[in-house]
């Protein structure tokens, strides 16, 4: 069994993939202890990316597998395909334009083994040209045991942890137990995978080290598609809610915290993201569906004890779930207000 499976989705990444690969071959844990799965997500660069991936596989055939997809599934779909082949004790996700610190895998593996954590959350080192910043997602080295339902709630309300995927190391058996899968064909794919893992894990750890080097690029998915794909965000949250509803035992135990998270992310966060990202448009008809969904699934949302502790700004925005918004102009003004409120 490899110690860590590294999953790398690739799309038209010929200008960065060798840098990413070099960061893997430089790992102090040794390539023999890694399983690297590269997925060519139907690149459209006349086979250039695919040719490079085949060269990478030829360099280390015992440690590398490359997969070619005929249909573009975006990062979530590519990761799902790779997960079907993963056999390492732990899984790390790495994007094809990013890098790992040379001791990242060794540090994470040893820490996970020492703490017996099923998820280890660590920091990103963000790089934009010559500027650098550490994410600060993990501000301490600490292990948490989830002893009961009250303990678990703090992992399900987005205040204690985040739901990004690349700043975490995961036990593969936890992923299998949670049946966690990414959303496919969308930009906001990560919460559908990460949130379910927190419904099932029993031991979690923070590691205050910047082990993942996140390189911002002007043409990356994150910087170029958020505005025009704004509806991906609420659609993924709907998929996540459906995942929870299909597990009634878990859903009934955590209905209040799941409901509060859903209303925040599906409704408030969507409006806020739309105000922040150029090119974002939420059609009035879709917005009315959002209101209807919130009120149908959570008609008693005002009595949710998990919402008693949110700030007045969030409360103000949540109140608009019941507002009569009759024109696109009114909606656009609400979206602008959401950016100011949050």
Order of alpha helices (4+ residues) and beta strands (2+ residues): beta-alpha-beta-alpha-beta-alpha-beta-beta-alpha-beta-beta-beta-alpha-beta-alpha-alpha-beta-alpha-alpha-alpha-alpha-alpha-alpha-alpha-alpha
